[in-house]
C-alpha cells in the first residue's frame, strides 16, 4: 500500500507528520502494512509516521 500525504493544493507534504487511519483490523494491518515504513496498529487504527532519517530509524512495524 502506498500512502501519499498532500496539502490543500495537492502538493506533497515532506514531513514531519503523523497519519491516523481508522477502521482497520489486525488481519488487514498484518497483510497490508509495509515493512519499509514505520506503521503501528493501535486500537483499530493504523498510525503512520513520516519517514525517519537513517540515524533515527525505528523498527518497521510495531504492534501494541
C-alpha positions as a Markdown table, in Angstrom:
| # | Residue | x | y | z |
|---|---|---|---|---|
| 1 | Unk | 0.0 | 0.0 | 0.0 |
| 2 | Unk | 1.4 | 3.4 | -0.9 |
| 3 | Unk | 0.2 | 6.5 | 1.1 |
| 4 | Unk | 0.9 | 10.0 | -0.2 |
| 5 | Unk | 0.3 | 13.0 | 2.1 |
| 6 | Unk | -0.7 | 16.1 | 0.2 |
| 7 | Unk | -1.9 | 19.6 | 1.2 |
| 8 | Unk | -4.9 | 21.5 | 0.0 |
| 9 | Unk | -3.2 | 22.5 | -3.3 |
| 10 | Unk | -2.3 | 18.8 | -3.9 |
| 11 | Unk | 1.5 | 19.3 | -3.2 |
| 12 | Unk | 3.3 | 16.6 | -1.3 |
| 13 | Unk | 4.0 | 17.3 | 2.4 |
| 14 | Unk | 7.6 | 16.3 | 3.2 |
| 15 | Unk | 7.0 | 15.9 | 6.9 |
| 16 | Unk | 7.2 | 15.5 | 9.8 |
| 17 | Unk | 3.7 | 14.3 | 10.1 |
| 18 | Unk | 1.5 | 11.6 | 11.7 |
| 19 | Unk | -1.4 | 10.0 | 9.8 |
| 20 | Unk | -4.2 | 8.1 | 11.6 |
| 21 | Unk | -6.4 | 5.7 | 9.6 |
| 22 | Unk | -9.3 | 4.2 | 11.4 |
| 23 | Unk | -11.4 | 1.1 | 10.7 |
| 24 | Unk | -8.6 | -1.4 | 10.3 |
| 25 | Unk | -8.5 | -5.0 | 11.6 |
| 26 | Unk | -5.4 | -6.7 | 12.9 |
| 27 | Unk | -5.6 | -9.1 | 9.9 |
| 28 | Unk | -5.6 | -6.2 | 7.4 |
| 29 | Unk | -2.7 | -4.5 | 9.2 |
| 30 | Unk | -0.6 | -7.6 | 9.0 |
| 31 | Unk | -1.4 | -8.1 | 5.3 |
| 32 | Unk | -1.1 | -4.5 | 4.1 |
| 33 | Unk | 1.3 | -2.5 | 6.3 |
| 34 | Unk | 4.6 | -2.1 | 4.5 |
| 35 | Unk | 7.7 | -3.3 | 6.3 |
| 36 | Unk | 9.7 | -0.4 | 4.8 |
| 37 | Unk | 7.9 | 2.3 | 6.8 |
| 38 | Unk | 7.0 | 2.9 | 10.4 |
| 39 | Unk | 3.4 | 1.9 | 10.9 |
| 40 | Unk | 1.7 | 1.0 | 14.2 |
| 41 | Unk | -1.6 | -0.7 | 14.9 |
| 42 | Unk | -3.3 | 0.8 | 18.0 |
| 43 | Unk | -7.0 | 0.0 | 18.9 |
| 44 | Unk | -8.3 | -0.4 | 15.4 |
| 45 | Unk | -6.3 | 2.5 | 13.9 |
| 46 | Unk | -3.2 | 2.5 | 11.8 |
| 47 | Unk | -0.7 | 5.2 | 12.8 |
| 48 | Unk | 1.8 | 6.1 | 10.2 |
| 49 | Unk | 4.8 | 8.4 | 10.9 |
| 50 | Unk | 6.6 | 10.4 | 8.4 |
| 51 | Unk | 9.8 | 8.7 | 7.1 |
| 52 | Unk | 12.5 | 8.7 | 9.7 |
| 53 | Unk | 16.1 | 9.7 | 8.9 |
| 54 | Unk | 18.7 | 6.9 | 8.9 |
| 55 | Unk | 20.0 | 7.8 | 12.3 |
| 56 | Unk | 16.5 | 7.7 | 13.9 |
| 57 | Unk | 15.0 | 4.8 | 12.1 |
| 58 | Unk | 12.7 | 2.7 | 14.2 |
| 59 | Unk | 11.6 | -0.9 | 13.6 |
| 60 | Unk | 9.4 | -1.1 | 10.5 |
| 61 | Unk | 6.3 | -2.4 | 12.2 |
| 62 | Unk | 5.3 | -2.4 | 15.8 |
| 63 | Unk | 2.1 | -3.7 | 17.5 |
| 64 | Unk | 0.6 | -2.6 | 20.8 |
